Amino acid sequence: MLFGRQSSSSQRVASVLIASAVACIPIVVWYVGSALLGWAWPVANGRFGVITGLVGFVIILSEILFWPRKALLRKFRWLGRARPWMWCHIVLGLVCVPIIVLHSGFDWGGRLSATTMVLFLIVIVSGVWGLVMQQWLPQKILNDIPSETVASQVEFAVEKHVSDAKRILDQMTTELGSAPDAKLGFKPKVIGRSKDQLSAFVENLLVPYLQHGRKIRRPRDLHENDMMHAEDSHAKLENANYIKLGSRKESENLFARLRMAIPNDALDDLTKLERLADIRRQWDTHVTLNFWLRNWLVIHGPLSLSMFVCMCIHAVKALKYW
Amino acid sequence: MQSPRSDSRDLVDRYPGDRRRYFASQTWAEAAQKFFRRNLWAIAVFLAPLIWLSWGFANNSTGESDYKYTHGPLTNPHAAFDNNCEACHRPYDSGSLFTSSPIKPHERWLDMTCEKCHAGPAHHGTAIWPAGESDATCWTCHHDHKGRTNSLVRIDDNNCTKCHANLPASYDASKAGGDGNLKYAAAIHSFADHPNFRKLDDEANGKGAKRTIQFSHNHHMTLGIPPAPGSERGNLTKAALAKLNGNDASVESRYFKASDNAMTAVQLQCASCHQLDAGRVGLKGEIASGVNLTGEPKEAIQPPRAEGAYYLPINFDAHCKACHPLKSPEQTTIRKVEIDPFVLPHRKQPAELIEYLDAEFGRQLLLKNAAIKDAPAIGSTALSIQQEIEAARNKALEKLVADVNPRAYNALNGSTCAECHAFNGANEPPVKRTIVPVKIPTVWFQHAKFNHVSHRAVNCQECHPGTQDKYDPTDSKRFTADNKIKILGVESCRVCHAPQVTTSGPKGVSTSGGVRHGCTDCHRYHNGEHAYQGRGATARDPSEPRLSTIEFMLGTKLGKP
C-alpha cells in the first residue's frame, strides 16, 4: 500500500520513516524525563502499565485479525475495501509501539515478557521494512519490468517461451516457415553454416537460459572438467556466451553478431528470439525484486502469530499470577 | 493514459488449459503438501520462538522456571509454603480473573490470610492512611518473596515515617478512645530526631514515678562499701561478710576470690547484682548461685531459660541479703530475757510480721525462762506473758520501721526495713504502717526492645553514668541525688546507631556511627513490643484457634478456605 500521496517513491519512504520516528517520540521523551528529570518510571503492573497493556493487547488483537479479515474481505463486500483496513493496520501498528514500550516500563522482565517484547519489536521493524519496500519496489518494477508477469509463475511461463524459441528456430531453419522460391521451391531462411550456428545458439544457449535464467551459469551437459580440456573452442565460446545472455549489453552484442551471420529476411525472427531472452532477463530481475518485496512477510506474518501467542500467555500470567 | 498491453498477457492468452484450475491442486493431500512446501519457512519462523521459549522453561538451569509465577523465594519461616500459594494468598477461581479489577489485578494477590497463623492486633487502628492506601493490611509493611534471608519484620523506615513524620495528620483521635490526645511524638523523620526515652522525659517534667526504695549505686560500687563517718562498723571485708552469713562459702565465693584474705574489702561489680535472664539456670538445670529464693518455689516462678536480653529484677534474697540479712532487733523483755536476733521473712508488711515475731518471742521466752515454761496456760501469768510478747513485738516493729540511722551498725545488721524501704503512715502506730511497694520496672522500655547481650562489648557506665562515681559519705544529698534514673538517654544510642560519619582531626581519621538505626531495630508491633509477651504468648496468637500440624503444612484450615 502506498503511504502518502507523494508521487515520488523516495518521498513516500521518507514519510514512512518520519511516521515511525514520530511513533517513537513518546518513548524517548518519557525515557529522558525519567532518566534525567526525575519523572516516574512507568511500571508494568501499575495502573498506567496495566491500562497500556490492555490497550496494546486490543490493538494487537485487531492487527492480528487483519489476517483472517483479509480473506473475509473477498467474500463479504460489506466489510469495505482492503485499503482502509490496511491503513488502520499500519497506523495502529505504529501507535502500538509507544504503548507497548511504555507498558514494559523499559524493562525486559522475565523470559516470557522479554521474548514477547523482542518478537513485537521484530514484527514492528519488519512491518516498517515491508512498508518501505512497498513504497519503492512496485514503482521500480513498473519502470524496469515492462514485461511483468506473476513472479511465482515465471518458471511455468517460460515453458511457453521455450516452445516459442524452438518454433521460431524451426521457422528460420526449415521449410516450415520459409517463403516459396521460384527456382528452388520452399527454401529455409537460414541455411548452411549459419543454420548450424543459429541452431547451436538456440538449443545450447538460449533455451537453457530461458529455462533456468541466471540460476545456471553453464550448460548442464558441459562439466567443468570438459570445459578445461575441451579442444572444441566453439564449446568454450558457447559457454562464455551463455553467461553473457544474462547481461543486456552482452546479449545485444551476441545477437548483433548473429544478425551479421544470417540473411536479412530472418532478422525479424532473430529479433523475436532476442525479445524472449530480454523477457527472461526482466523476469529474473522481477523475481529478485519480488523476493525483496515480499520476503519480510516471512518474518512479519509468522512472528506476529508467535508474538500473539506469547502475548496471550503473558497477559493471562500477568493478570492471574502477578 | 492506458498502459501498453504486456507481452506476458499475450503469452498467457495463448495458454490452452483451464486457467481457473491453473494454480489449483487436485487433492487435499497435494494441497497440504504444497502448502507446507511453500510455507515451510513461515512455519519454521512461527515455531522457532515458541520452541525456544518452551525449551527455556523446561530446561532452565538457573531455576527461573521455579519463579514463573512468583517474585522470588519466601523467607525462611515461610519456606514450607514455596509451592503452596494458597497458604498465604486467598484462593481465587478462574472466574475471578474476569470479576476482579482489571486495573489492579495484582491486588488480588495482596488479599492474604496471614491471620490464620499470626495475630494482628490493630497497631494502626487509629491511623488515617495516606491516599492510595485504603486500609492497614499486612502487606502494607511486610513484603515476602524477597529471598530466604529477608526479614519480614525489619521493614524500611518509610513505612513508619509516612505517618509518624506528621502524626497529627495521620491520627484519628476519635478512634483512640480516652482523652483523644496524641500520646506519641508528633514528628519523627528518622532516629536522628527521635525523642528521648519517655521515662527520662517524665522525670525531667516531674511526672516520673516516685522511687520508693533508697539505694546508692555509688556507695555500693565503692571499695569496701565504706560506712558513714562515725559509724560503728568499718569497711565490709571478707571476714565481716562471713560473719554475717555464718561462713556460707557460696556467699564468699560470689564476692571474693579464693586468694583474698580475710581483711580484703569487698568490691562489687555490676554483675554482682545484675544478672541476665539467660544465666539463671545452669547447664544441668540447677539454679545458678546467687539466686536463693528461700522458701519460694524457684523453678516454678522463674523462666527456665531466656535469650539474655534483659536483666532479671533485683531480688532481696539474691542480691541484698548477704550483706543486709533481715533480722529482728536485739532486745531484752520485761522479765529480762534477752531475745536473740532471728531471721525475718522478706516481702512482708509490718502487720504480717506480727505472727512471726510473736511466735519467735514466745518460743525464746519459753526456752530461756523456766518460770514461764512451767506457768499454766490460763491465768494471770499467761496473760502477762502475752503482754510481754506484745510489748517485745511492738518494740521490734517500731525499730524495724523506724528511720534508719546511717551511723548505726544495723545498716549491716539488718534490723530495719527503713534501711531501704519507704513507709506510708508515718504518724500511725508501727503495726499500721505499710511499706510502699517497690516498683522498679524490670523492663524500662514500654514500646521498644533492647538486648543487653548484644551490647556486652560496651562498658556499663557508657550508657549508665553515675553508677560508679566517687562516693562522698559526708554528702547529705548522696542518697537523694542517686535516685535519678541512671541512663544517658537516646543520645547515647546515637553515638553508634546513626549514619556513619568520617572525620579527620589532629589524631587522624576517625569514623563514628554506621550501626543500623532503623525503626524496627528497636520497635516491634502487634504485641511484639511487650517484653513480657514473647513469641508464643497468648496475645500473639491468631484470633482463631491454632492450626493443627497438618493444617499448618497445608496452609489452611481444613474445611474452610
Interface residues (C-beta under 8 A of the other chain):
Chain A: N45 R47 V50 I51 L54 G110 R111 L112 T115 L119 P146 S147 E148 T149 Q153 A157 K160 H161 R275 I279 L297 V298 I299 G301 P302 L303 L305 S306 M307 V309 C310 V316 K317 A318 L319 K320 Y321 W322
Chain B: P4 S6 D7 S8 L11 V12 R14 Y15 F23 W41 A42 I43 A44 V45 F46 L47 A48 P49 L50 W52 L53 G56 F57 E64 Y67 K68 Y69 Y92 L97 P102 I103 K104 P105 H106 W109
